[in-house]
Amino acid sequence: MKLKPVVKEDIETVWKMQVEAFTELLEKYQDFETNPASEDIEKVITRYEEPSTTYYFVMADDEKVGVIRVVDKKDGSRKRISPIWIMPVYRNKGYAQQAILEAEKIYGSEHWCLETILQEKGNCHLYEKLGYHRTGRTDKINDRMDIIYYEKD
């Protein structure tokens, strides 16, 4: 598994992968305002063009199995993972964990943050296993879903 930086010509692929990867959660939680599957390609382009953002394909055996976006403002603030996803057919094979560890090799393993869906216990377990701890902040999105915040020092 390796991380391969996304180039501008790949943005449409990233967007299509994002929509496919998050559609199941959108259907489950009905979070049309916050779910990445609801975003248009322009939002992905805008994020890609932010100077602090780098998107990477999560590559396994020359296949694009997912994507991770790292935000590093290089100003002393926390580095952020937002979002990360693994395509449905490749899930539960350790790729998300490996991708996060690879990002930490590139950017350093300390001073990170991320958020996830509280009700998605597998996500919470993954981040906690990697040393992220809950900050205590939770945002209620709707009756089905809450966002929980994590940090790693």
N, C-alpha and C positions, 0 to 999 in steps of 0.2 A: 504494500500500500504506500502511495506517495501523494503529495499535494502538488498539483500543477496549476500555476497561476492562470486565471481566466484572462483572455484578451478580448478587446471590444467586439470583435467579430463573433465571439461565443455568447454574447449577451442573450440573444434569442433562445439559444439552447438552455442557458441557465434559467431563464424565465419559464420555459416550457417544463423543465424538470421541477422547478419550484411549484408550479401549479399542480402537476401530477402528484408530487410528494405530499403536499399539504391538503389535497382535496378530501381525503378520508377524515382528517381532523375538522375541516370546515363543516362537513356533513354531520359529524358527531356533536360538535359544540355550537354550531350556528353563529360563529363569531365573525360575521361578515366585515366588520370594521377593522379587525386586527389580524385576521388570518392571511398569511402570504399567498394562499391560493386565490384570494380576492384581488390581488394587486395587478395592475396593468404593467406592461413592459416598461412604460415610461418611469415608473417608480424604481424599477431595478436599474435602469440606465442612470437615473439620478444618483442612486446609491453608489453605483460603480464609479461614477465620476468624482465622488468625494475624495479629496486627497488622502484622507486617513483610512480609506477602505481598500482592502484587497480581497477579491473573491478567488477561491481555489476550487478546482475540481478535485474530488476525492477519487483517486485512480487505483484500481486493482486489476492487474493483468490487462492493462491497456483499455479497460472499460471505465467509463464515468459512472461510478456507483453513487455519487452524491456531490454535495457542494458545502463548503464552509466559507462564511464571510468573517473576516477579522477586521475590527476597527481599532486602529492604533494612532491616537492623536499625537503621540510622542511629546506630550506636555506634562507627563507625570500622572495623568489621570489613568484609570484602569483601562486595560485593553478589553475589548468586548467581542464575544462571539454572538453574531446576530445576522442571519440565522445559520443553523447547520441542519442538513437533512441528508438522509440516505434513502435512495429509491426503494420502494416497497419490496422488490424482488431480492434486494441485497441486505435487508435488515436482519438483525440478530446474528451477525457474523463478526462483530467487533470493529467494524469500519469507523463508526462514530468515535469510539474511544481512541482508536489509532489516529484518526484525523486531528482530534484535540491534542493528543500528545505530540504530533508532528508540528502543529501550530505553536505549541509551547516551546518546542526546540528552536523554532525560527524566531519567536518574539520574546522568549524567556518564560519561565514557568510561574512567575509570581505577578500579582497585581492584575487579576482578571475579574470580569463579571459577565453574567449572562442571566437570562430569565427563561422560564419554561412554564408549561401548563401544570399546575399543582395536581390535577387529576390524572396526569400521565405518569404513573408510578415508575415505569421503566426509565423514563427520562430523568426523573429525580434520582433514582438509584445510580444511573450512569454518572451524573455530575458529582454526586456525593462520593462515589467510589474513586473519582479522580481528584478528590480533595477540595471540592467546592463546598461551602457551607451556606446555609440559609441566612439571609440578612435579617429576617423578621418582617420584611415588607411583602405584602400580598395585595394585589389589585383584583377586585371582583370585576370580571368582564360581563358576565351574565349569570343567569341562574344555574347554568351547567358548568361554568368554567371560571377559574381564578388563575392569575399569573403570579408566580413566585420568583423571587429574586435571589441570586446566588453570587457569592464572591469567593475568590481564592487568593490568598496572600503568599 
